[in-house]
């Protein structure tokens, strides 16, 4: 086994050299007026991923990047080790329905996880193996939902990484599919009715032929599908034709009494309405009819509804609303806000299950509604990420930086349900949490994971990761990629910058819209702290982020290119002036602000990665990644960004774009493709971030 430190030093002489220059895209200047500001861009034609000219450019970039990766001696060994590290069983999405347990299990190098079912104490059997659906492993079960009686599994198939799915239904007893095929669904689960006769789901109108991966997603609708009927017979349950850009959802209470509708126009505030099915002929009733906070329906106790909310509680609380007395003055707090952030809550058979974050580490409390004094904290592992299982108050998934997601059952004690055998020794590594000051002196937490006994010489190759947005916390998680990185002397740092929900809604709002620069300042301060505390030095420091995190990397690379030794922006939102014109991008305006709004435009134009690249600027080695079937952050973002950065580069460092085929935003990527991608990224790091 080789050391990254040794390999990086060996590769120093070749780290910035390429025989050929990157393929150049044809300049086609376009000017668009934004509130009196003329904005020029030169590569808008790259927004069309299927044009012959774009495909030619893509193939040239693919070949250019492959030539680079294949010339790195370390890549073969890195890929081999990644294959070894993937040789373990991953069990996820465990749920219980009566005496039956359902879960997904992925063994070794299987491309996709397999859905299993078992009676408690019995032997599991395969219910659905998506690996049989595609020779290349690119068909994935994006989600599945079990009927309340455990007799049926509704499952959604996504192909080549697209967000579009097709719903099917499988009979659990026979293992055979019903005739169902529900097309053009997206961003929706299957919400079964109380009698297991059918389910509710959301879908968009079918896009124009050939435009499914780019067309703006509008006019979302909620339908009810009854088993053994065709999609044409599905009943339209809820729509908002007056609000074509809103997102809609539906939840059925466990007793079937309430049908609760959720409407949102962004990512963190929503409205609530409901139907009381015990009242024949009752129509939909508005419960919360303005956007002022976040509300999530957990269930009901008799006629009263229970929600988690950040209304007057930035770190969230649990409240009870009586529909007969719905005014805010009558809302009753069941569980008050605490110093810790309530990340997740569920109501299961009269018991509240509360999943908190304490300084980005999970902890769980259960509380019977009828006997709140019997609340107890569960002894689950610390410094971990925890999620609550479906259909039970005793099932949890727990993960850390050195332990993959593990299913725990908590009865009298908490114990793992499945043994996990790893291809490395976790005891050789350690993780710790530090706090550093950002530009405005806000204290930011950061996890550091590395080999035990690390010497603080300033010479350690270090990979800094963050996300920073959409109210999403970056909690500990396991990755074979990170393990391979640490085995060879690398440090992995995760900065919990503002924009997420690590410390509740205030932390989120501190990094959104007009406060977005705080996110970049937090990330830059993390890099400066790592250098100042001699974990690493600028030539040995790489930054990485995906999606909103790709935007983050692109923005800080423009603002402080001299601070980093390498950069890896992945599937990033790079064009902040046109993000709202493709697929679901319009919903991000609640997070970023809208380029159609003059005040918001002035904010986002200042940091938009595409529009702030300096011609002739000296940028560090940069590896941009995207996928041809990404219909969430369309590949045009990365295509245009790569073309501009390659032309602007005033230094000798390579600017590469790695374009995955038959893949999307990341979910459902086959293991083989994931390993290839991880090997290329590790090889890129091995070749580039060497200290002087």
Secondary structure per residue as TSV (DSSP state, phi and psi in degrees):
chain	resnum	aa	ss	phi	psi
A	1	X	-	360.0	132.2
A	2	X	-	-95.9	161.9
A	3	X	-	-97.9	139.4
A	4	X	H	-61.3	-40.5
A	5	X	H	-59.4	-45.1
A	6	X	H	-67.6	-43.4
A	7	X	H	-65.1	-41.4
A	8	X	H	-62.2	-42.1
A	9	X	H	-64.1	-38.2
A	10	X	H	-63.9	-35.9
A	11	X	H	-87.7	-1.5
A	12	X	G	-53.9	-44.2
A	13	X	G	-64.0	-25.0
A	14	X	G	-105.4	4.4
A	15	X	T	-64.9	-28.9
A	16	X	T	-112.8	6.2
A	17	X	-	-100.4	133.2
A	18	X	-	-133.6	139.4
A	19	X	S	-64.7	-42.5
A	20	X	S	-109.3	156.8
A	21	X	-	-80.3	154.9
A	22	X	-	-63.7	152.7
A	23	X	-	-59.8	134.9
A	24	X	-	-96.4	135.1
A	25	X	-	-85.4	148.5
A	26	X	-	-69.4	132.4
A	27	X	-	-76.9	122.3
A	28	X	-	-132.5	86.5
A	29	X	-	-60.1	133.7
A	30	X	E	-132.5	135.1
A	31	X	E	-119.5	132.8
A	32	X	E	-128.5	138.8
A	33	X	E	-89.4	124.9
A	34	X	E	-118.7	98.8
A	35	X	T	54.4	41.0
A	36	X	T	92.1	-3.4
A	37	X	E	-104.3	121.2
A	38	X	E	-83.4	118.8
A	39	X	E	-112.5	122.6
A	40	X	E	-100.3	140.2
A	41	X	E	-138.8	154.5
A	42	X	S	-111.3	-6.9
A	43	X	-	-132.5	34.3
A	44	X	G	-62.1	-24.4
A	45	X	G	-63.3	-19.5
A	46	X	G	-74.2	-6.9
A	47	X	G	-68.7	-22.2
A	48	X	-	-90.1	102.5
A	49	X	T	-72.9	-13.8
A	50	X	T	-106.0	-1.3
A	51	X	S	-68.9	148.6
A	52	X	H	-56.1	-38.1
A	53	X	H	-68.8	-39.9
A	54	X	H	-65.0	-43.2
A	55	X	H	-62.7	-36.9
A	56	X	H	-65.6	-42.9
A	57	X	H	-63.8	-42.5
A	58	X	H	-60.0	-46.9
A	59	X	H	-62.6	-38.0
A	60	X	H	-66.2	-39.3
A	61	X	H	-69.3	-39.2
A	62	X	H	-60.0	-46.4
A	63	X	H	-65.3	-40.8
A	64	X	H	-60.2	-45.9
A	65	X	H	-67.3	-42.0
A	66	X	H	-61.2	-40.3
A	67	X	H	-59.7	-39.0
A	68	X	H	-65.7	-50.3
A	69	X	H	-63.7	-41.8
A	70	X	H	-68.2	-18.8
A	71	X	T	-86.0	-0.3
A	72	X	-	-93.5	113.4
A	73	X	T	-58.1	-31.1
A	74	X	T	-73.6	-16.4
A	75	X	H	-61.3	-42.9
A	76	X	H	-60.6	-44.3
A	77	X	H	-67.8	-37.1
A	78	X	H	-63.3	-44.9
A	79	X	H	-64.5	-39.6
A	80	X	H	-61.3	-43.0
A	81	X	H	-68.5	-37.5
A	82	X	H	-61.3	-40.2
A	83	X	H	-59.6	-42.1
A	84	X	H	-63.2	-44.5
A	85	X	H	-67.4	-22.8
A	86	X	T	-81.3	-1.9
A	87	X	-	-84.3	71.4
A	88	X	S	-152.9	160.7
A	89	X	E	-87.6	128.3
A	90	X	E	-110.3	118.9
A	91	X	E	-112.6	124.8
A	92	X	E	-139.6	171.0
A	93	X	E	55.1	45.7
A	94	X	E	-78.2	131.7
A	95	X	E	-143.8	157.6
A	96	X	E	-123.9	137.7
A	97	X	E	-133.8	103.0
A	98	X	T	61.9	-123.9
A	99	X	T	-89.4	2.3
A	100	X	E	-106.0	144.2
A	101	X	E	-118.1	138.9
A	102	X	E	-124.0	140.3
A	103	X	E	-161.9	163.9
A	104	X	E	-107.1	139.1
A	105	X	E	-134.5	130.6
A	106	X	E	-122.2	121.4
A	107	X	E	-105.8	127.3
A	108	X	T	52.7	-122.0
A	109	X	T	-95.1	15.4
A	110	X	-	-54.1	136.7
A	111	X	S	-70.3	-37.5
A	112	X	S	-132.6	147.2
A	113	X	-	-68.8	149.2
A	114	X	E	-104.6	138.5
A	115	X	E	-87.8	125.3
A	116	X	E	-116.9	158.1
A	117	X	E	-135.6	145.3
A	118	X	E	-153.2	149.4
A	119	X	E	-78.6	149.2
A	120	X	T	-58.0	124.9
A	121	X	T	84.6	-5.0
A	122	X	S	-100.1	177.4
A	123	X	-	-82.2	139.1
A	124	X	-	-74.6	153.9
A	125	X	E	-134.0	153.5
A	126	X	E	-72.0	126.4
A	127	X	E	-97.8	-35.6
A	128	X	E	-157.3	125.2
A	129	X	E	-115.4	99.9
A	130	X	G	-68.8	-13.2
A	131	X	G	-64.6	-18.9
A	132	X	G	-85.0	-5.5
A	133	X	S	-90.3	-16.7
A	134	X	-	-149.2	130.7
A	135	X	T	-61.7	-36.2
A	136	X	T	-88.0	-2.5
A	137	X	S	76.1	21.3
A	138	X	-	-96.4	1.2
A	139	X	E	-96.1	125.7
A	140	X	E	-129.4	148.3
A	141	X	E	-82.6	104.3
A	142	X	E	-74.3	-29.3
A	143	X	E	-163.2	158.9
A	144	X	E	-145.0	149.3
A	145	X	E	-138.0	128.3
A	146	X	E	-92.8	136.1
A	147	X	-	-62.3	158.9
A	148	X	T	-67.2	-23.6
A	149	X	T	-93.1	1.1
A	150	X	S	76.8	9.0
A	151	X	S	-88.5	-21.8
A	152	X	E	-134.1	149.1
A	153	X	E	-121.9	115.2
A	154	X	E	-86.5	129.5
A	155	X	E	-136.4	145.1
A	156	X	E	-110.2	124.6
A	157	X	E	-100.5	124.5
A	158	X	E	-110.2	138.6
A	159	X	E	-113.5	136.1
A	160	X	T	55.7	31.3
A	161	X	T	81.6	3.5
A	162	X	-	-69.9	153.2
A	163	X	S	-75.0	-20.7
A	164	X	-	-66.9	138.5
A	165	X	E	-132.9	160.2
A	166	X	E	-118.6	124.9
A	167	X	E	-87.8	137.2
A	168	X	E	-130.0	167.5
A	169	X	E	-131.2	131.2
A	170	X	E	-115.9	135.3
A	171	X	E	-74.8	118.7
A	172	X	T	-64.3	-38.0
A	173	X	T	-68.8	-43.7
A	174	X	T	-94.4	-19.4
A	175	X	-	74.5	11.1
A	176	X	-	-102.7	149.6
A	177	X	B	-82.7	142.3
A	178	X	-	-74.6	170.7
A	179	X	S	-74.3	1.9
A	180	X	-	-61.1	140.6
A	181	X	-	-151.4	106.6
A	182	X	E	-109.8	113.3
A	183	X	E	-95.5	164.9
A	184	X	E	59.4	35.8
A	185	X	E	-93.6	153.1
A	186	X	-	-164.4	142.7
A	187	X	S	55.6	43.7
A	188	X	-	-149.4	141.7
A	189	X	-	-93.0	-174.4
A	190	X	-	-108.7	110.1
A	191	X	E	-96.7	102.0
A	192	X	E	-71.3	145.9
A	193	X	-	-76.0	167.8
A	194	X	T	-64.8	-27.3
A	195	X	T	-93.1	1.4
A	196	X	S	58.8	33.6
A	197	X	S	-91.9	-16.4
A	198	X	E	-179.7	-171.9
A	199	X	E	-149.5	161.3
A	200	X	E	-98.8	144.5
A	201	X	E	-154.3	165.4
A	202	X	E	-114.0	146.5
A	203	X	E	-153.0	161.4
A	204	X	-	-101.2	160.3
A	205	X	-	-60.2	148.5
A	206	X	-	-60.9	130.4
A	207	X	-	-72.1	168.4
A	208	X	-	-60.6	147.1
A	209	X	T	-54.6	130.3
A	210	X	T	81.9	1.3
A	211	X	-	-118.8	19.3
A	212	X	T	-66.5	-25.1
A	213	X	T	-90.8	-5.0
A	214	X	T	-130.2	-23.5
A	215	X	S	-58.7	142.9
A	216	X	-	-62.1	130.9
A	217	X	-	-86.5	110.4
A	218	X	-	-133.3	161.0
A	219	X	-	61.2	54.4
A	220	X	-	-66.8	142.1
A	221	X	E	-137.9	148.7
A	222	X	E	-103.0	127.8
A	223	X	E	-119.8	156.6
A	224	X	E	-109.2	127.8
A	225	X	E	-111.9	123.9
A	226	X	E	-93.7	136.8
A	227	X	T	-56.5	146.3
A	228	X	T	65.8	28.1
A	229	X	S	-127.1	162.1
A	230	X	-	-80.5	159.8
A	231	X	G	-61.8	-29.8
A	232	X	G	-62.9	-21.8
A	233	X	G	-90.0	-3.2
A	234	X	-	-60.3	142.4
A	235	X	E	-95.3	125.0
A	236	X	E	-69.9	121.9
A	237	X	E	-103.2	-38.8
A	238	X	E	-154.1	134.4
A	239	X	E	-151.5	163.2
A	240	X	-	-133.4	78.2
A	241	X	T	-60.7	-22.1
A	242	X	T	-78.4	-11.7
A	243	X	-	-132.9	74.5
A	244	X	T	-64.6	-18.6
A	245	X	T	-97.4	-2.1
A	246	X	-	-71.7	151.7
A	247	X	E	-100.4	142.1
A	248	X	E	-126.2	152.1
A	249	X	E	-151.7	167.4
A	250	X	E	-145.6	144.3
A	251	X	E	-133.7	139.4
A	252	X	E	-106.3	128.0
A	253	X	-	-64.0	154.6
A	254	X	T	-57.5	-34.5
A	255	X	T	-87.7	-0.2
A	256	X	S	80.2	0.0
A	257	X	-	-68.4	-44.9
A	258	X	E	-110.0	136.1
A	259	X	E	-109.0	110.6
A	260	X	E	-110.3	126.0
A	261	X	E	-105.6	138.2
A	262	X	E	-117.1	131.1
A	263	X	E	-127.1	131.8
A	264	X	E	-141.1	151.0
A	265	X	S	-115.5	2.6
A	266	X	S	-146.9	-136.0
A	267	X	S	-124.3	1.8
A	268	X	S	-147.1	0.8
A	269	X	-	-132.0	148.5
A	270	X	E	-152.4	165.2
A	271	X	E	-110.7	156.5
A	272	X	E	-130.3	134.2
A	273	X	E	-137.2	169.5
A	274	X	E	-155.6	163.7
A	275	X	E	-124.1	128.4
A	276	X	E	-92.4	105.6
A	277	X	T	-73.2	-9.8
A	278	X	T	-79.8	-6.3
A	279	X	S	-110.7	100.0
A	280	X	T	-54.6	131.7
A	281	X	T	78.4	1.4
A	282	X	-	-67.1	138.4
A	283	X	-	-92.5	-173.5
A	284	X	-	-76.0	132.6
A	285	X	E	-115.2	132.7
A	286	X	E	-80.5	129.3
A	287	X	E	-106.2	-44.8
A	288	X	E	-129.9	109.3
A	289	X	-	-110.8	10.3
A	290	X	S	-133.1	162.8
A	291	X	-	-95.4	108.0
A	292	X	S	-143.9	-9.1
A	293	X	S	-167.5	180.0
A	294	X	-	-103.3	134.7
A	295	X	E	-133.8	131.9
A	296	X	E	-127.2	120.6
A	297	X	E	-71.6	125.1
A	298	X	E	-101.6	-29.0
A	299	X	E	155.0	-164.6
A	300	X	E	-138.6	156.2
A	301	X	E	-122.3	97.9
A	302	X	T	65.7	-127.2
A	303	X	T	-83.6	-12.9
A	304	X	E	-90.1	140.3
A	305	X	E	-99.2	146.2
A	306	X	E	-120.5	132.1
A	307	X	E	-132.3	151.0
A	308	X	E	-95.9	144.0
A	309	X	E	-155.6	155.1
A	310	X	-	-105.7	14.8
A	311	X	T	-67.8	122.0
A	312	X	T	53.8	25.8
A	313	X	-	-159.1	82.2
A	314	X	T	-55.5	-25.7
A	315	X	T	-100.4	11.5
A	316	X	-	80.1	148.2
A	317	X	E	-145.8	174.1
A	318	X	E	-111.9	128.5
A	319	X	E	-126.5	161.0
A	320	X	E	-118.0	131.7
A	321	X	E	-120.7	126.8
A	322	X	E	-91.9	114.1
A	323	X	G	-57.8	-23.0
A	324	X	G	-76.0	-19.6
A	325	X	G	-137.3	69.4
A	326	X	-	-80.8	-4.6
A	327	X	S	-60.8	148.4
A	328	X	G	-58.5	-32.5
A	329	X	G	-62.1	-20.1
A	330	X	G	-97.9	-2.2
A	331	X	-	-66.5	138.5
A	332	X	E	-113.8	130.7
A	333	X	E	-80.1	125.1
A	334	X	E	-94.8	-45.0
A	335	X	E	-130.3	117.3
A	336	X	-	-76.4	165.4
A	337	X	-	-63.7	142.2
A	338	X	-	-120.5	-178.7
A	339	X	S	-70.6	-18.8
A	340	X	S	-97.4	153.4
A	341	X	E	-84.9	128.6
A	342	X	E	-80.2	101.7
A	343	X	E	-81.4	-34.9
A	344	X	E	-152.1	143.5
A	345	X	E	-144.9	142.7
A	346	X	E	-139.3	149.9
A	347	X	E	-112.5	114.0
A	348	X	E	-124.7	110.1
A	349	X	T	49.4	48.0
A	350	X	T	85.3	1.0
A	351	X	E	-115.3	128.4
A	352	X	E	-82.4	131.0
A	353	X	E	-113.5	118.2
A	354	X	E	-116.9	119.5
A	355	X	E	-109.1	106.8
A	356	X	E	-100.5	161.5
A	357	X	E	-116.0	125.1
A	358	X	E	-113.2	105.9
A	359	X	T	49.6	49.2
A	360	X	T	68.5	21.1
A	361	X	E	-122.2	135.6
A	362	X	E	-76.4	147.9
A	363	X	E	-151.7	144.2
A	364	X	E	-123.0	139.4
A	365	X	E	-129.6	138.9
A	366	X	E	-111.9	145.1
A	367	X	E	-146.6	112.8
A	368	X	E	-65.0	130.7
A	369	X	S	-58.8	-39.2
A	370	X	T	-76.4	-21.4
A	371	X	T	-137.4	69.0
A	372	X	G	-59.6	-23.0
A	373	X	G	-67.2	-16.0
A	374	X	G	-91.5	17.1
A	375	X	-	-60.9	143.7
A	376	X	E	-143.8	149.4
A	377	X	E	-90.4	136.8
A	378	X	-	-92.4	138.9
A	379	X	-	-82.1	65.3
A	380	X	-	-92.4	156.7
A	381	X	-	-57.3	140.8
A	382	X	S	-81.1	172.2
A	383	X	S	50.8	47.8
A	384	X	S	-140.3	168.9
A	385	X	E	-105.3	131.0
A	386	X	E	-124.7	139.4
A	387	X	E	-133.4	149.9
A	388	X	E	-88.3	134.1
A	389	X	-	-71.4	170.1
A	390	X	B	-92.8	140.0
A	391	X	S	77.5	8.8
A	392	X	-	-155.2	148.5
A	393	X	S	-95.4	7.3
A	394	X	S	-118.6	-0.3
A	395	X	E	-109.3	131.9
A	396	X	E	-141.6	151.2
A	397	X	E	-108.6	130.3
A	398	X	E	-128.0	132.7
A	399	X	E	-140.4	154.6
A	400	X	-	-140.8	-175.7
A	401	X	S	-69.6	-22.2
A	402	X	S	-119.4	6.3
A	403	X	S	-135.3	122.3
A	404	X	-	-67.7	168.1
A	405	X	-	-52.0	122.7
A	406	X	E	-125.9	133.5
A	407	X	E	-84.1	122.9
A	408	X	E	-110.7	142.2
A	409	X	E	-111.9	128.1
A	410	X	E	-114.4	105.9
A	411	X	S	-111.6	-109.5
A	412	X	S	-68.4	-35.9
A	413	X	S	-129.8	175.8
A	414	X	E	-109.8	129.4
A	415	X	E	-143.7	148.1
A	416	X	E	-68.2	140.8
A	417	X	S	-87.7	-23.8
A	418	X	S	-131.0	136.2
A	419	X	-	-76.0	140.7
A	420	X	-	-120.8	118.4
A	421	X	-	-106.9	115.4
A	422	X	-	-100.0	159.8
A	423	X	S	-97.8	31.0
A	424	X	S	-159.8	168.9
A	425	X	-	-102.4	106.3
A	426	X	G	-59.4	-24.5
A	427	X	G	-65.7	-14.2
A	428	X	G	-80.1	-6.9
A	429	X	E	-122.4	160.4
A	430	X	E	-139.8	151.7
A	431	X	E	-126.7	143.6
A	432	X	E	-143.3	160.2
A	433	X	E	-115.6	132.4
A	434	X	E	-121.1	164.8
A	435	X	E	-126.6	134.7
A	436	X	E	-131.5	162.6
A	437	X	E	-95.2	131.7
A	438	X	-	-82.2	-176.9
A	439	X	T	-57.3	-38.4
A	440	X	T	-93.9	15.1
A	441	X	-	76.2	6.0
A	442	X	-	-63.2	135.9
A	443	X	E	-83.4	124.6
A	444	X	E	-117.0	130.9
A	445	X	E	-82.1	150.0
A	446	X	E	-147.5	130.9
A	447	X	E	-88.2	140.4
A	448	X	E	-124.8	127.4
A	449	X	E	-129.1	132.8
A	450	X	E	-169.2	177.8
A	451	X	E	-63.2	148.4
A	452	X	T	-66.1	147.0
A	453	X	T	80.1	20.1
A	454	X	-	-60.3	131.1
A	455	X	-	-90.0	129.1
A	456	X	-	-87.9	81.0
A	457	X	S	-105.8	-6.8
A	458	X	S	81.8	4.5
A	459	X	-	-108.8	5.5
A	460	X	-	-81.5	124.0
A	461	X	-	-61.4	130.9
A	462	X	E	-133.3	135.6
A	463	X	E	-113.6	118.2
A	464	X	E	-104.2	126.7
A	465	X	E	-124.1	146.8
A	466	X	-	-161.4	166.4
A	467	X	-	-121.4	-68.8
A	468	X	-	72.8	55.1
A	469	X	B	178.7	171.2
A	470	X	T	57.3	25.7
A	471	X	T	63.1	27.8
A	472	X	B	-109.2	123.6
A	473	X	-	-84.4	141.8
A	474	X	-	-97.3	94.4
A	475	X	-	-98.9	165.2
A	476	X	-	-55.9	138.3
A	477	X	-	-151.0	158.0
A	478	X	-	-98.6	144.2
A	479	X	-	-148.6	127.5
A	480	X	H	-57.1	-32.6
A	481	X	H	-58.2	-48.2
A	482	X	H	-65.6	-39.5
A	483	X	H	-61.2	-45.5
A	484	X	H	-61.3	-37.2
A	485	X	H	-64.6	-46.1
A	486	X	H	-71.5	-34.4
A	487	X	H	-56.2	-29.4
A	488	X	T	-103.1	24.1
A	489	X	T	94.8	3.8
A	490	X	-	-81.3	149.3
A	491	X	E	-102.4	135.9
A	492	X	E	-113.7	123.6
A	493	X	E	-120.7	132.9
A	494	X	E	-121.4	112.9
A	495	X	E	-94.2	125.1
A	496	X	-	-92.1	68.8
A	497	X	-	-73.3	167.1
A	498	X	T	-64.6	161.1
A	499	X	T	108.9	-27.3
A	500	X	S	-88.2	-167.1
A	501	X	S	-115.9	26.9
A	502	X	T	-54.5	-35.0
A	503	X	T	-126.5	35.5
A	504	X	-	86.5	-168.6
A	505	X	H	-66.3	-30.0
A	506	X	H	-64.5	-38.6
A	507	X	H	-64.9	-40.0
A	508	X	H	-62.9	-53.4
A	509	X	H	-66.7	-22.4
A	510	X	T	-68.1	-9.3
A	511	X	T	-129.0	19.3
A	512	X	S	-120.8	162.7
A	513	X	G	47.4	-120.8
A	514	X	G	-66.7	-12.1
A	515	X	G	-98.3	10.6
A	516	X	H	-61.4	-29.3
A	517	X	H	-61.7	-25.7
A	518	X	H	-58.1	-37.4
A	519	X	H	-61.3	-46.4
A	520	X	H	-67.9	-40.1
A	521	X	H	-63.3	-40.2
A	522	X	H	-61.3	-41.7
A	523	X	H	-69.9	-43.3
A	524	X	H	-61.8	-41.4
A	525	X	H	-63.8	-34.3
A	526	X	H	-62.9	-44.6
A	527	X	H	-62.0	-44.0
A	528	X	H	-63.9	-37.4
A	529	X	H	-64.5	-42.9
A	530	X	H	-61.9	-37.8
A	531	X	H	-72.6	-46.9
A	532	X	H	-62.5	-31.9
A	533	X	T	-94.7	13.3
A	534	X	T	63.3	25.3
A	535	X	S	-70.4	-33.2
A	536	X	-	-157.2	-172.5
A	537	X	-	-138.8	164.6
A	538	X	G	-51.5	-47.6
A	539	X	G	-63.8	-19.4
A	540	X	G	-107.1	13.0
A	541	X	E	-109.6	119.4
A	542	X	E	-112.9	151.5
A	543	X	E	-121.6	146.7
A	544	X	E	-146.2	143.4
A	545	X	E	-167.3	153.3
A	546	X	E	-124.8	145.4
A	547	X	T	64.9	-115.4
A	548	X	H	-59.8	-31.6
A	549	X	H	-70.7	-27.0
A	550	X	H	-67.9	-39.7
A	551	X	H	-57.4	-45.2
A	552	X	H	-55.7	-50.3
A	553	X	H	-62.9	-43.7
A	554	X	H	-62.1	-39.2
A	555	X	H	-68.9	-47.2
A	556	X	H	-71.3	-26.9
A	557	X	H	-65.0	-36.0
A	558	X	H	-70.7	-38.6
A	559	X	H	-78.6	-34.8
A	560	X	-	-140.1	61.0
A	561	X	G	-62.7	-26.8
A	562	X	G	-76.0	-10.6
A	563	X	G	-82.9	-16.7
A	564	X	-	-120.6	146.8
A	565	X	S	-89.2	-18.6
A	566	X	E	-165.9	159.5
A	567	X	E	-142.1	142.1
A	568	X	E	-133.9	85.0
A	569	X	E	-83.7	123.2
A	570	X	E	-115.8	132.7
A	571	X	S	37.8	48.3
A	572	X	-	-84.8	154.5
A	573	X	-	-85.3	94.6
A	574	X	-	-100.2	-25.9
A	575	X	-	-104.8	96.0
A	576	X	T	-79.2	-1.5
A	577	X	T	-99.5	-12.3
A	578	X	T	-131.2	10.4
A	579	X	G	-61.9	-27.0
A	580	X	G	-83.7	5.7
A	581	X	G	-102.9	3.0
A	582	X	S	-131.3	139.0
A	583	X	T	39.1	-117.6
A	584	X	T	-96.3	9.2
A	585	X	G	-56.9	-29.2
A	586	X	G	-59.4	-28.7
A	587	X	G	-72.1	-13.1
A	588	X	G	-81.4	-8.5
A	589	X	H	-60.7	-30.3
A	590	X	H	-64.6	-23.8
A	591	X	H	-93.7	-46.7
A	592	X	H	-93.0	-24.7
A	593	X	-	95.2	165.1
A	594	X	-	-107.4	132.7
A	595	X	T	-64.1	-13.9
A	596	X	T	-79.1	-13.7
A	597	X	S	-96.3	125.1
A	598	X	H	-57.5	-41.5
A	599	X	H	-68.7	-43.6
A	600	X	H	-63.1	-40.1
A	601	X	H	-56.7	-43.1
A	602	X	H	-61.2	-32.0
A	603	X	H	-75.0	-53.4
A	604	X	H	-73.9	-27.6
A	605	X	H	-64.6	-29.9
A	606	X	H	-70.3	-24.6
A	607	X	H	-120.0	-5.0
A	608	X	-	-49.9	118.8
A	609	X	G	-54.3	-40.6
A	610	X	G	-65.9	-35.3
A	611	X	G	-97.2	0.5
A	612	X	G	-120.7	15.8
A	613	X	-	-72.4	131.7
A	614	X	-	-93.4	121.3
A	615	X	T	-61.3	125.2
A	616	X	T	84.3	-0.5
A	617	X	-	-67.2	153.8
A	618	X	-	-98.3	110.1
A	619	X	-	-108.2	147.0
A	620	X	-	-71.6	169.2
A	621	X	E	-51.7	131.3
A	622	X	E	-132.8	129.8
A	623	X	E	-116.4	108.1
A	624	X	E	-92.6	137.6
A	625	X	E	-128.0	145.0
A	626	X	E	-156.9	-177.4
A	627	X	E	-142.0	146.3
A	628	X	T	-71.9	-16.6
A	629	X	T	-110.5	19.9
A	630	X	-	-73.9	107.0
A	631	X	T	-108.4	20.2
A	632	X	T	-103.4	-62.9
A	633	X	T	-105.7	96.7
A	634	X	T	-58.6	147.2
A	635	X	T	-62.4	-17.5
A	636	X	H	-55.9	-31.5
A	637	X	H	-55.6	-53.9
A	638	X	H	-74.0	-34.3
A	639	X	H	-59.8	-50.5
A	640	X	H	-66.9	-40.6
A	641	X	H	-61.3	-44.5
A	642	X	H	-63.2	-42.9
A	643	X	H	-62.4	-43.0
A	644	X	H	-67.6	-45.0
A	645	X	H	-67.2	-38.1
A	646	X	H	-63.2	-40.6
A	647	X	H	-73.0	-32.6
A	648	X	H	-80.1	-24.9
A	649	X	-	-51.8	120.5
A	650	X	-	-101.9	-0.2
A	651	X	S	-109.5	-171.2
A	652	X	S	-94.6	-6.5
A	653	X	S	-70.2	144.4
A	654	X	-	-72.5	144.7
A	655	X	E	-118.6	110.7
A	656	X	E	-115.8	151.8
A	657	X	E	-128.2	125.8
A	658	X	E	-101.9	117.7
A	659	X	E	-113.3	112.5
A	660	X	E	-82.8	141.5
A	661	X	S	-101.6	152.2
A	662	X	S	52.5	41.8
A	663	X	-	-144.4	166.7
A	664	X	-	-126.8	-133.8
A	665	X	S	-76.6	-10.0
A	666	X	S	140.3	-42.8
A	667	X	T	-64.9	138.2
A	668	X	T	79.3	6.1
A	669	X	-	-65.9	129.2
A	670	X	-	-60.8	150.9
A	671	X	H	-57.6	-41.4
A	672	X	H	-60.8	-43.6
A	673	X	H	-67.3	-38.2
A	674	X	H	-62.9	-42.6
A	675	X	H	-64.8	-42.9
A	676	X	H	-59.3	-44.2
A	677	X	H	-64.6	-46.1
A	678	X	H	-63.6	-37.2
A	679	X	H	-64.9	-39.9
A	680	X	H	-65.7	-41.6
A	681	X	H	-66.0	-44.4
A	682	X	H	-63.1	-40.3
A	683	X	H	-64.6	-40.5
A	684	X	H	-59.4	-45.5
A	685	X	H	-64.6	-40.5
A	686	X	H	-60.6	-33.9
A	687	X	H	-85.8	-22.3
A	688	X	H	-107.0	-44.9
A	689	X	-	-91.9	71.9
A	690	X	-	-106.6	139.5
A	691	X	-	-83.7	156.5
A	692	X	-	-95.6	360.0
